[in-house]
């Protein structure tokens, strides 16, 4: 599962979750928040999936994902979600058999 958002959105999410002013740059705390958000979204999604479906640990990638490739997998679903800070996307990958 890949969570796509702008750097500004990521900073807003981190500020809310950590109850601090939004950070101005990407750091380890912000990456941790995004990983936790991915876990929350994945946990909710997993409850809707059939028995036997597994989720990997979240991966946080800074910058453009245009050259990002997940070996032996393909995008299964692209979800656009709306929040107070705009639209962000969650990509669900499926490992090839």
N, C-alpha and C positions, 0 to 999 in steps of 0.2 A: 504494500500500500504506500502510495506517495502522496503527500500533502503539498499542494502548490499554493503559495500566496506571495504577495509582494513583501519586500523587506519592511516597508512601513507597517503592513498588516501584522507581520511577525512580531515587530516591536510592540504594537498595540496589544496583541494577545499576551505577550510576556508581561507587560505592565499590569494587565488585569489579573492574570493568574498569580503573579508574585506580589500583588497589592503594592506596586511601586510606580513611580513615573515611568512611562515607556522608555526603554533604553534607546540610545541613538544609533547603536551599531550592533551588528551580530556578534555575539559572544557565546561562551559555553552555557551560560544560564538560559539564554534565548534558545539555543539548540535543544537544551533539556526540556524547555516548555513545549517546543514543537514536537518533540518525541512523545511527551506525555499526552498532548492533544491527539497525536496519531494513535496512541494506545487507547484513548477514550473512544475515538471514532471507530477504531477497529473492534474494540470490545462490544460496542453497540451493534456494529454490523455483523459480528460473529454470532450474536444471539439470533439473528435472522437466517443464518446459513444452515445447510443440512449438517447432520452429524458427520464428523470426520474431516471437516474443513479446518485447516490450520492457518494461522497467521504468523508471519515472521516478525522479528523485532523491527521496529521502525528504523529507517535510514534517513538522516538529515543531510541534504545536499545544498550548499550555498551556490548561488549564481545560476546561470542558465543550465537547463537540463537538455538542451538541444543535442548534445553529444552523449547523453546518458543512455546506457544500454544495460538491461538486466538479462543476463544469460539465461537461456532456456525458458523465457517467459514472454507473455504478451499482455497488453492492456485488456482486461476483461470488462471493466466498467469505468467510466469517467463521470464523476458526480460533481455538479456545480452547486455549491452551498452559499446561501446568503446570510450575512451577519451585519451587525451595525457598522462594521468597517468595510463593507463591500462584499464582493463575490470572491470566493476562493474555491479551489478544486481539490478533490481527492481522486487519485487514480488507483484502481484496484488491479493488481497484476495476477495472472494465473500462470503457474509453472506448467510448461509443456510436459506432457506425459512421456 
